Amino acid sequence: SKIENCRLAEAGEFTKIAFFNEKINLLKAEAIGDLIASETEIQRKQALNIINGKNSYKFNLWRETLLKTLANLEAKIDFPDEDLPIDILKNIKKDIDVVRSDIKKTLDDSKVGERIREGFKIAILGPTNVGKSSLLNYFSNREVAIVSEIAGTTRDIIEVHLNIDGFPVVMSDTAGIRSSEDEIEKKGIKLALKRAQDADLNIIVLEPKSVDFSDFFKDLDLKKSIFVVNKSDLEVKRSEKLKQYDPISISIKNETNIDQLISQIKKNLQNKFVSVEDTIITRERHRQQLMQCTSHLDDFFKKESEKDFDKAAEDLRLATRHLGMLVGKVDVEEILGSIFNDFCIGK
């Protein structure tokens, strides 16, 4: 029954009110959403780090440095006759260079934060009927993909969220790659190749008699690929061409050597997450704001003479604005909806 003057809270409403009342900043609001959605320990820890202000501190420190140097520069513009240091721009550049270098170092993080938040992306690909869907079903421990002897059964991409040794993983089964006249299958194959390009790791599944398979992955980055030969339980003469890829021989049917494949996947995961502790970027939004900030700082460094002081000050203003947008100090209305709508009722 309804209670007078009471209603259910909207999605994310409590956090939204806390943000508008300046009890938390935008980064912390996002992190509360990430904490709600976390499925693994590493995701939970990352969200808590941000709620505790790990990245807010850094972003605000950079912003304060830029604001301070901007004030010095504007003083020179507003009071040109005053006895201010003649090499003020030179001194400011020293301070700004420290900030710019620090931001660029932060951006060079192999997107570990986003990987933790969204999941490490693994794509399973290969020709038709080699056991890709069976492999996905094995990892997810349930029948998520249809397995059939009819080639071309999988046409759309099927995703499963997994927890491998505490690391969040999104594993995708893709359409078998072959020459096909079927329009829907052709679109599925195109999606498969696109997914492979975007993935952090590709598992390329083949079978012992696979011969003409190299064409489909000629455009792929083989450094981020693990080759697997399934159906090793079959008494079939093995193609000589397979040797150069040093594949792992497995049998999903008999569960042979799958531990070796899992070990290789874990090794890859550990290598990618090696710098977890230093990560402060967890969303594409953060990355874009920092990239735009450094772009304006690069423009600032091109200004050399006193007549360029106005333009140099504008570069600093714009750079500072992007850092402000990170923590929610300016122009956040258009992004608030997308952040709070992901919350569950009331949180």
Secondary structure, 3 states (H helix, E strand, C coil): CCCCCCCCCCECHHHHHHHHCCCCCHHHHHHHHHHHHCCCHHHHHHHHHHHCCHHHHHHHHHHHHHHHHHHHHHHHHHCCCCCCCCCHHHHHHHHHHHHHHHHHHHHCCCCHHHHHHHCEEEEEECCCCCCHHHHHHHHHCCCCCCCCCCCCCCCCCEEEEEEECCEEEEEEECCCCCCCCCHHHHHHHHHHHHHHHHCCEEEEEECCCCCCCHHHHCCCCHHHEEEEECCCCCCCCCCHHHHHHCCEECECCCCECHHHHHHHHHHHHHHHCCCHHHCCCCCHHHHHHHHHHHHHHHHHCCCCCHHHHHHHHHHHHHHHHHHHHHHCCCCCHHHHHHHHCCCCECC
